[in-house]
Every structure is written in structure tokens, then in C-alpha cells.
Amino acid sequence: MAGDAGAPRRPWVRAAAVLAPLLACAILSAFRDDITTVTSALILVVLVVAAAATGDRPAGLLAALSAGAGFDLFLTEPYLRFVITDAEDVEATVLLVVISLAVTEVALWGYRQQQRAARRAGYLDGMLDAARAAIEGDLPTEAVHDVVARHITDVLGAEDCRWVSGPVADVRNAILDHNGVLTRNGREVDVDRSGLPVDEYVAIPVHRGADVVGHFLVTAVSHPHYPTHEQLRVAVLLARQVAPLDA
């Protein structure tokens, strides 16, 4: 798949995840007599949720541990020491960390669901765009091929995709069939484990009846790409949009 666009900012996110709860605890320590332990814990949980909402699990876990450490250091006696003498403070600290970890997992689950929904919406937009280009006939056939090829490239996270008329002639090419199954030399490729081949093309044949009218050649050479089965099937459906054009 395409590289993670969020990777460059992860060190900053994780640093903030560690520092924010500690800073919050230091500020709250100035109001120990006015703010209850429960209120302080809830404020820290909010910060943990904010860290987890970035979609980076380490950031959420670091924030949870930082919240527990800050709560111990600044808000439980003896202050500024990693020692807790009161049984209720021990219980509160443990519950804070456990709840923060649980909230982190819930937030990450929600983030993944949101990302999955966004990807599916993007797939649907691509399908509609390709279908519109093929049906309305406002674009030359070559331009429609380019539109579909671009969407296939985006869906698979590949480097390039281009249209080739006629059946797949090069037996070295891996074949993505109509069920979204990738085969290479007659054997099924476990894309989840090994990704798209980087030493050869992936061909997506386009059928009209029993005939292959052409195929899209997908290139993934710079680094492994790991599209899901859903993405592979979407790529096949996109390719099918050009079948009526190449009768």
C-alpha cells in the first residue's frame, strides 16, 4: 500500500502524548485543594483520548502511562515522589491507567472504522467517476482508460497503471482475476503476506463475453504494497468499466 502519510508527524505526536499529561498534572497540582481527584482523573482521560484519536496506538499507550505517572508524581502524597502511601490513591492511580488504556483501544477502534468508511467512500467515488466517463461518452476512449488506470493506481497504492489492448501475452505477469484473487505462474499469491509482486507487472484482464479485450498493467516496484482483498476487488470492478468501450 501507499506509504503512511502520518509517519513524519508520529515523533511529535508521541512526544506530545507523553508531555501533555505530565504538564496537566503539574498545573493541577497547584489547585489540589480546589479540584477533586475524580476531576483530575477525568481531565487526564480526556488527554489520553486526544492522543488515541490521532490513530497512533503508541501515542495512546504513552499518554495513558504518562497520565498514571503524572498522577502519582504530582497529585498523590508524598508529592514529587513515585511512591503512594494511601490505599485509595493506589486504587485511583491503577483505575486511571486501566481506564485510559481501555479508552485508548475504543478510540482506536473508532478511528479505524472512520478510516475504513472513508476508504469505501473513496472507492465508490472512483467507481462512479469511471462509470460516468465510460457511459457519457464525452471523453475519448484513451482518456477513459487513463481515468480508470488512475483510480486503480490509487486503490491499490501502486506506482503506475496503464491500459494494453488484447489478451495478456507475457506469462511472467501476475494475473488478478474477476474474484480479486492474484495468481502467479498458476499459483495463488498471498497478498496479505507478500504484497504485490515488485519484480513483474500485475495484469487485470478485461473481458467482454468470453474474449479478453485488453488488460491493465499495474506497476509496484519501489517497495511492497499490501492491498486488502476488498481493494483488489474494487480494482477489478474499476477495470470492468472499460469493457463496453473495447468491444
Secondary structure, DSSP 8 states (H G I E B T S, - for coil): ----TTGGGHHHHHHHHHHHHHHHHHHHGGGTTTS-HHHHHHHHHHHHHHHHTTT-HHHHHHHHHHHHHHHHHHHSSSTTSS----HHHHHHHHHHHHHHHHHHHHHHHHHHHHHHHHHHHHHHHHHHHHHHHHHH--S-HHHHHHHHHHHHHHHHT-SEEEEEESS---TTSEEE-TTS-EEETTEE--HHHH-S-SSS-EEEEEEETTEEEEEEEEE--SS-----HHHHHHHHHHHHTTGGGG-
